[in-house]
């Protein structure tokens, strides 16, 4: 629904500073089909997603896997992904594995089902909620 409350959130501001100061020689923010926004691409068909911390690493892994899935469906085979944590000086290499594409299709179907509901599902309060840029949308 194009809600963008995160523009005022402290963690988002920190992320923007990291983005502006990390990998200065890369061509950044490649928007593809108005759908996926890749932080940058390096040689050898390697997409990069830059994050400040590992706090939601599993979600980030699936974000990159979705990008790989999306690019594969555009006919771009052999693309791999990297999650870069410049503050931690750590990288994680990501590839689509057996079963990932099926899981991504299931996730997309689940999202479509949620979006089509007349009323949003009941909120699930989680540990990560307090640090979320959308906290006020759910709790205030």
N, C-alpha and C positions, 0 to 999 in steps of 0.2 A: 504493500500500500504506500510505498515511498515515504514512510515515516523515518525521519532522520534526526532523532533527538540526540544521537551520540555526538553531534558536533560540539557540544558544550561539556562533555565528560572528560575528567582529568586523565583517565587511562588512554582515551582516544588522542588527547593532546600530546601525551608522551609518545604514543605511537607515531604521530605526525612528525615529531622532532626526530625520532629514530629514522623514519622514512626519508626525511630531508637530508640527514647527515650520513646515512649508510649507503654504500654502493653508489657514489656520486657519478661514476662514469657510465652507469647503465641507463638505457632507455627505459624509463619506468612507466607504470600504469598503462598497460596495453588493454584497452577495452575491446572485447571481441563480441560482435553481434549484440552489443548492449546488454549482454548477459553475464559474462565473466570478466573480471578485471585482474589481470595477472600483474604482479608487482614488477617483474622483469623477466626477460628470457636471455639465456646465454647460448653460446654455440652448442652444437651437438643436441639440439632440440631439448633443452633443459629449462623448464619453467621454475621460477623462484617465488616463494611467498615469504615475506619478512614479518617476523613477530617479535614482540619485546620479551615474552616469557613463555614458559611451557605450561602455564596454568590450565589451558584447555587444549592440550596437545592432540588428544584424540579427535576433537572436532576439526582442528587444523589439518590433520592427516586426511580426514574425509573431504575437507574443502579442496585440498590439492588433488585427491583422487577424482573428485567430481570434475575439476578442470581437465585432468587427463582424459577422463571419459568423454567430456564434451568435445575436446579437440579430436579425439579418435573418431567420434561420430561426424566430424567435419572432414574426415579423411586424412588426418595427420597421425600417422602411425609412428611408433618408436619414440614418442615423447616421454620424458621422465620428469620428475619433480624434485625439488629441494625445498625444505623449510629451513630458513636461515634465522638464527637467533644471534644477532650481532652483539648484544650485551653479554650473552653467555659464551660467545665465540664457539658456537656449536651449530652443526648442520645435520639434518636428517634427510636421507635420500628416500624417495617415494616412487613406487611403480604400481600400476594396476596389477593385482594378483588374481588368481583364479577365484571366482565367486564375487569379486568386488563389483563388477558391472551389474550383476543381478541384485546385489544389495543396494546399489545406487538407484536402480529402477524402482525397487520397493520403497526407498526413502522418498523419491520423487512422487510416487503414487500416494504415499502417506501425507506428504505436504499438500498435494492437490486436494485430497479428501478434507484436510483441516481447513484449507482456504475456502472450500465450498460450503462449509457449515454455516447455518444462519447465525449461530452464536459461537464464539470461541470456546474451546474446551476449558474445563476447570484448570486453574493455574496450579502448577506444581512448584512449590518453593524448594529451591535447591541451594546448596552451599555457595555456589558461584553467583547467585542472584545479587548479593550485596555489592559485587564489583562490576555488575553489568551496566553498560551504557543505557540500557532501557529500563532500569530499575523503577524509575518514577512512573513509567507507563503502566507497569503491573501493580505497584504497591501504593501509589498515591492518587 
